[in-house]
Amino acid sequence: MKVEDETRFEQEVEELMEQVHQQYGYDFRGYSRASLYRRIRRFTGNAGIGSMEQLQRSVLENSYFFEGFLQEITVNVTEMFRDPSFFLSLRQNVLPLLSTYPFIKIWDAGCSTGEELFSLAVLLQEEGLLDRTKIYATDVNQKVLRQAKEGIFPASNISAYTAGYYASGGKYNFSEYYVSNYGSLKFKSYLIKNVVFYPHNLATDASFNEFHLIVCRNVLIYFTHPLQERVFKLFDESMVELGYLGLGKKETLALSSISSKYQLTDKSNRIYRKAG
């Protein structure tokens, strides 16, 4: 692509993002540009969109089309028990301390289609904490929230899910938690009986509770540094004293303004604890 064509493309994307913000309230101005441009190119190619003008018209005039567009440009790469050592660390180092509270509140921020949410629920169930835990599962994308609430995942992933479960310290037969039917896995509804599914935009929305554990993994790597800083402050405002924050392996509090308030309790799994 020629330099002038690339410049024009980037300008048109910025105009579209501003219009999306005005019309739908979604703010992507703090998202990594390299990732955003790549995803928009892939979406237009797959959708047979021939120009940015056509994309703009479709996104702004067709809310159903916009949902598909939103699905593509927000990152929804996830799996059950992703990085099993993280969940093993929660099981061994975090949940025993959270168990001392009479009631536990957890925020799964950027929960996507729910694989991480159900992984957390299984851990809580096995540690005897699920009944006294409220989980707030949030995402900017309401379509993936609906998928998460259904708790249905492809059966083709079961080998990877089962391996991750046992690597994370799973105690029982993993098949006890789901029903297999017609190529899909339907996880049992009791796992999410205390889950609140809620649309929340980390780029614009405010704190809404005080949590003992906040999990936000592999989301912030797609944000610019100023937006990361905003989100870290949001998490800090939403965290009880001595609460825990779990990030992805490529994410860190080290350069944030709140870093002095937190101790790194598990370096390899990026689990932090707020100082008392």
N, C-alpha and C positions, 0 to 999 in steps of 0.2 A: 504494500500500500504506500502511495506517495505521501510525503510529509504533509502537503496541503490537504490531502484527503483525510489523513489521520487527525489533523488539527480540526477540520470541519466536523468529523465524527465526534470528537471529544466535546466540542462546543454544543453539538446537537444533543448529546447525552446529558450535559449539564442543564440545558434548557428543559429537557424532558423530566429530569429529576426535580427541578423546581416546580414544574407543573403538577407532577405527582404529589409533591408535598402540599401544594395549595389545594388540590382537588380531593385527595384521599387522606391526607394527614400523615403519610409515611415519609420520614426524613432519612434520605440516603446520602446526605451531603458529607457525612463523616465516615463513609465506607471507603475502604481501600479502592483507589481508582483502577489499578491494574486488574483486580479481581472483578470489579463491576463491569469494566469494558469487555473483558473476556466473556463474562456470562451473558451480556447483552448480545454480543456477536453470535454466540452459540444459540441463543434463543431465536434471533431473527433468522438464522440459517435453518434451524429445525422447523420453524413456523412458516417458512417460505415468504418471509417479509423482504421486499425488495429495496426498501429505502427507510430512512429514519422518519420521513414524513408519514409514511404508511404506518410505521410502528406507533408514532405519536398519536395518530388519529384513532388507531385501534385501542390503545391503552386508555385514552381519555374518554372515548365514546362508548366503550363496551366494558362494563364492570366484570363480566364473566371472563373476558379476555385478560383483564388486568389481574385477576386471581392467578391465571396461569403464568403471566409475566412475573408476578410477585414470587410465585413458587420457584422460578428459575433463578432470580437474582438474589434471593435470600439463601444462605448456605444451609442445607439440611442433610449433611453427611453425618450419619450416626449408626450405631449398632448396639446391641445389648452387651453389657459388660465390656465396653470398649476400654482398652488398657486395663486388664483385670487387676493389676497391682494397685490401681487407684481404689477400686472397690474393696480389695483385701485390706488396704490401709484404713479405709473407713470402718470396716468391720472390726479391725483389731485396735485401732488407735483413737477413733472419733466416737463411734456409737457407744462404747462403754462409758464415756464421760457424759454424753448426751442422755444416757439412761438415768442419770441422777436427777433429771428434771421431771416434774410431774406431767408436763405436756411439752411436746417438741414441735417446732415450726421449721419447715424446710422450704427453700425456694429453689426450684429447678428452672433457672433462667435460660431461655433459648432452648426449650425442651424438644423442639422439632417434632418428629412423628411419634415420639414417646418411648423409644427403646431404652434410653437412659432412665426415664421415669420408672418404668417397670423394673429395671435393674435395681434401682433404689428401693422400690417397694418390696421386692423379694428379700433384699438384705434386712430391711426393717422387720419383715415378717419372721425371718429366721432368728433374729436377735430379740424377739418378743416385744418390739416397740411400735409395730404398725398401728395398733388400735389407739395409741395415744399420740400419734403423729399426724399433723396436718401438713400436706404438701401443696404448695402453690406452683402449678406448672404453667409457665407463661411462654409466649412466643409472639413475635410481631405478625406472623403469618397465621391467620385464622383457619385456613384450610388444613395446615399440618396439625393445628390444635384439635380439629375435628377427628383427624386420623388417630391422634394419640388417645383421644377419649374412647375410640372404638377398640383399641388394643388388639388389632389384627395385623399380623406380619407374615411375610412369605415363608412357607415351610422350607424352602430351599436354603434358608439361613440357619436352620436348626443346629447343624453340626458346629458352626462357629459360635452360636449362642451358648450351646451346651458346654463347649470347651471353655469359653469365657466364664461361665457360671462356676465350674469346678475350680478354675484357676483363681477365682476371687474368693475361694473358701466355701463354696456351696456345700451344704450339709446333707441334702436329701436327693431324691430323684427329680431332676429338673422338669420332667414331664408332668409332675403333680400340679404345675402352675398354669398349664394351658390345655386346650382341647385342639386336636389336629383334625382338620376337615377340608376336603377339596383343595388341597395345595396351600392352605393357610393355617396359621396358628392363632387361635383366639385365647388371649390370656384372661384368667378368671377375674370377674368383676370385683371381688372383695379386695383385690390388690389396690384398687383406686377408689375405694369407698370414701376415703378421707382426702381425696384430691380435689382441689379447686382449679379448674382450667380457666385461664384468664388471658385475654389479649393484652400484651404490654410491650411497648417500644422502648428499648434501652436507650435509644438516641434522644427521646423527647419526654418520656413519662417519668413521674416522680416515685419516690419510695411509698410503699403502701402497707408496711407491716414491720415487725421486728423478728428476725430469724435467728435460730441457733446454728443453722447450716445453710450456706448458699453455694450451689453448684452451678458453675457457668464454664463449660469446657469447650475449647475449640470454636469459640465465637469471636472473642476479642482479637484474634489474629487477622480478622477481616476488617478491622476498624483502624482508622488513623489514630495517631497518638493523642490528639485532643479529645477524640470521642472515647478512647480507652480511659483517659483521665476522668472524664465525666462519669463513666460507668463505675469506675472504682470508687468514686465519691458516693455514688448512689448506693453501692453495696455497703459501704461503711455506714451510711445513714440508716441502712436497713438491718444492721447487724447488732445483736445484743453483745454486751461485754463478755469476753471469753468465747464468742461464737467462732465458727469455722468457715473458711472460704476455700472451695476447691476449684482450681483452674486446670486448663489443659497443659500438657507437658511443654508446649512452646510458648506459654504465657507466664508472665511474672509481674509481681508487684514492685520489683526492685527499683524501677524508675518513676514510680508514682509518688504523688505528694502524701499519700497515706501510709507509705511503707513503714514508717517509724512506729506506727500503731500496731503492727502485726509481726508475729514471730513465725518463721518458716518451720513448721513441725514435721514436714515430710518433703525434703528437697526434690527427690526424684519424681514425686507425684504432684508437686505444687499444691500442697495443702497448708494453709496458713491459719493461725489462730490470733484473734484480736486480743490485745493486752487488756488486763483488767484495770 
